[in-house]
């Protein structure tokens, strides 16, 4: 099931809470405690090590702008 970044942060919070101190969660994910702390507090994005450690992959999705929204509609294909 697809997750938003906010949902994945919630999963990360639960992962950390289940392991006790952040240092244990960081070790389980293969990152430093500071890196994990930065992600938890929004100072860094969710890294490959973290989303991979949680069992997720990253996909980027591009969607067309709605016509008439900003006057910059994409060309028809």
C-alpha positions in Angstrom: 0.0 0.0 0.0 1.3 3.5 -0.9 2.2 5.8 2.0 2.6 9.5 2.1 5.7 10.9 3.7 3.6 11.9 6.8 2.4 8.3 7.1 5.9 6.9 6.8 7.1 9.3 9.5 4.3 7.9 11.7 5.6 4.4 10.9 9.1 5.5 11.8 7.8 7.0 15.1 6.2 3.7 16.0 9.4 1.8 15.0 11.5 4.0 17.3 9.0 3.8 20.2 8.9 0.0 20.0 12.7 -0.2 20.4 13.1 2.1 23.4 16.0 4.5 23.1 16.6 6.2 19.7 20.1 4.7 19.6 18.6 1.1 19.3 16.3 2.1 16.5 19.2 3.9 14.7 21.4 0.8 15.0 18.6 -1.4 13.7 18.2 1.0 10.7 22.0 1.3 10.1 22.1 5.1 10.7 23.6 7.3 13.3 21.4 8.4 16.2 21.9 12.0 15.0 20.7 11.2 11.5 17.6 9.5 13.0 16.9 12.4 15.3 17.2 14.9 12.4 14.7 12.9 10.4 12.3 12.5 13.4 12.4 16.3 13.9 12.0 17.2 10.2 15.5 18.6 9.8 16.2 15.9 7.1 14.1 14.0 4.6 13.5 10.3 5.0 16.7 8.6 3.7 17.1 5.4 1.7 18.6 3.7 4.8 15.5 4.6 6.8 12.7 3.8 4.4 14.6 0.7 3.2 15.1 -0.4 6.8 11.3 0.0 7.3 10.7 -2.2 4.3 9.7 0.5 1.8 11.0 1.7 -1.6 10.6 5.2 -3.0 8.7 6.1 -6.1 8.3 9.5 -7.7 5.0 10.2 -9.4 4.3 13.0 -11.9 0.8 14.0 -12.6 -0.5 16.6 -15.2 -1.6 19.9 -14.0 -5.3 20.5 -14.3 -6.3 22.6 -17.3 -7.4 26.1 -16.4 -5.7 25.9 -13.0 -2.8 28.2 -13.5 -2.9 28.9 -17.3 0.1 26.6 -17.8 -1.6 23.4 -18.9 0.7 20.7 -20.3 0.6 19.9 -24.0 -1.8 17.1 -25.1 -0.1 13.9 -25.9 
